Amino acid sequence: MLRPLFQSFYAPSALVVARSLLGMRLVRVLPNGARLMGRIVETEAYHGLDDLASHGHSRRTPRNLPMYGPPGRAYVYFTYGNYWLFNAVCEPDGDPAAVLIRAVEPLEGLDEMAARRPGREIHEWTSGPGKLVLAFGISGADNTLDLTTTAGNLWIEPGDPVPDDRVRTGPRVGMGKTPEPWHSIPWRWWEAGNPFVSRGSGKRS
């Protein structure tokens, strides 16, 4: 078992971290001791006070406060009244930024994931930000968790980086009426051709 990524990994701009997280491995240890692991294949960056698509763009609130905290913490929030989304906080303490983990490729703990995603094919288990939190058992209880240690049973560890010729970028998903340039800015990264990239993100190639 590798050590979780150091806090320094998360300290740069969310734009750098979002790209660098491709190929890293999300790890979860369940209360029953089962270990789940997935290779990160799609991310989105939310960066700075002027990013109108970001929760942290205006001011600190109880909901977005983790984005202003130290890098390497979890930011887990409830959305659409339906499911949780998991983010890794980036940039120095006080600068609101985070990377949404949009999709992972299951590697370990497949039986546990299948039980949490009943009636679905493996490619549907974790191919979206709401799907992967269900498969990994992530919830609001994990909000603000330190991802640079294994103590909270949720972390990201080194993997095999995705080479540049396999990386694609495009607009973030679900921007609604967010004004330009934030609606179309290419702050989403994914591994080309990976079948676990979310369907809602458009082309996978």
C-alpha positions, 0 to 999 in steps of 0.5 A, spaced: 500 500 500 502 506 497 502 512 502 497 518 500 499 523 496 502 529 500 499 535 501 504 539 497 501 535 491 494 539 492 498 546 493 498 548 486 492 551 482 486 547 481 488 547 474 494 543 475 491 538 480 486 536 476 490 534 470 495 531 475 490 527 478 488 523 472 491 516 473 492 517 481 488 512 485 482 513 489 482 509 496 476 507 501 476 502 506 469 501 509 467 499 516 467 492 514 475 492 512 473 492 505 478 496 501 475 499 494 480 502 489 479 506 483 483 509 478 481 517 476 479 518 469 476 524 469 476 531 473 473 538 473 477 544 476 473 550 480 478 555 481 478 562 484 474 568 487 472 570 479 470 563 477 462 564 477 461 556 476 465 555 483 461 555 490 467 559 492 466 565 488 462 570 492 464 569 499 465 564 505 458 560 507 457 554 511 457 550 505 463 552 501 468 553 507 472 547 506 474 550 499 477 556 503 481 551 508 488 547 507 489 543 501 488 536 501 482 536 504 475 533 502 470 537 500 463 533 500 457 536 498 449 534 497 446 536 490 440 536 486 437 533 493 439 526 491 446 525 492 453 527 494 459 529 490 466 528 492 472 534 491 479 535 493 481 542 496 487 545 492 491 551 493 493 555 499 489 556 505 484 561 504 484 561 496 477 557 494 479 552 489 477 544 489 477 539 484 471 534 483 472 527 482 468 525 476 469 518 474 474 512 476 475 506 473 474 500 478 480 496 480 479 493 487 473 491 491 469 490 485 464 485 489 463 491 494 462 496 489 457 491 485 453 490 491 452 498 492 450 499 485 445 493 484 442 491 477 448 495 473 453 493 469 460 495 471 461 501 466 455 504 470 458 503 477 463 509 477 462 513 471 460 519 474 461 524 480 454 521 483 455 514 481 462 513 484 460 516 491 455 511 491 460 505 489 465 508 494 460 509 500 462 517 500 457 521 504 457 528 508 460 525 514 467 525 509 466 532 508 473 536 511 477 529 511 484 529 511 486 526 504 493 526 506 493 520 511 489 514 511 486 515 518 480 517 515 479 511 511 479 515 504 485 518 500 488 518 494 495 515 492 500 515 487 498 511 480 500 511 473 500 518 470 496 519 464 501 521 458 499 528 455 497 524 448 491 521 452 488 527 455 483 531 453 479 537 455 473 540 455 467 544 458 465 542 465 458 539 465 452 542 468 453 549 468 446 551 467 446 559 466 453 560 468 455 566 464 461 565 459 467 564 459 465 560 465 460 556 462 465 553 456 472 554 459 475 547 458 477 546 465 475 538 465 480 533 464 479 526 462 483 520 459 481 519 452 477 512 450 476 510 457 469 507 458 469 509 465 469 517 463 462 519 464 456 519 459 454 526 461 461 529 459 460 528 451 465 525 447 470 520 451 475 520 445 
